[in-house]
Amino acid sequence: MKKLLFTLALGTLGCQSAPEEAPTRTCTAVVIRHAEAFTNVGQTDGLTDEQANALTPKGVQQAEDLSDELKSLGLEVLISSEIGRAQNTAKVLAEDLGLNDVIVDARFNMLSRGDDPNPEIGSWDWRVTHWKAGQDRTPPNGESMKDGVERVNGALQEYCKAHKRFGVVTHSDVIAGVRASNAGTSLMTAHESMMIEPADFVLLSL
């Protein structure tokens, strides 16, 4: 994976000498896709939204196995999207890793589908159809992939200012977009080449 390095160049106003180079702050974001929830396997009949976003028994095991992989990474803090399946995954990880309460941050939510009354508008299938046509469409009052990537990258940079190594539990669509953006490849093909499986993760150097 291509690593991104964000730097801030500082100069001195009114001084003609060459500006001193500011020290570079680097950090690592461990970007995690949530574990399997009932909504991921189509088992949602008769379930409330909270129940549908609960982890399946397989998902619980995935999260526990993942925590074993993350123990050597020295995470300082764990952040989750607002969505239940991400929070449920983060809670398992935080408990196993001995971290304090999970930070919930809406900036790591999925791409917003907007408010079009047609449920197809803004859906995953709708987006893929347009991406294949080379179009990153924005549903009414929703987000394009570009919008979502800018949102997530902005949040990652903010957490990088406070933490050397942190974990983020989020969703496959924005993970794919951020990976494509950081690798310098097209957002239109992110759904084909940058997706990761539930309870998998990628490391981003910022």
Secondary structure, DSSP 8 states (H G I E B T S, - for coil): ------------TT--S----------EEEEEE---BGGGGT--TT--HHHHTSB-HHHHHHHHHHHHHHGGG--SEEEE-SSHHHHHHHHHHHHHHT--S-EE-GGGS-----S-SSTTTTSHHHHHHHHHTT-----TTS--HHHHHHHHHHHHHHHHTT-SEEEEEE-HHHHHHHHHHHHT--GGGHHHHS---TT-EEEEE-
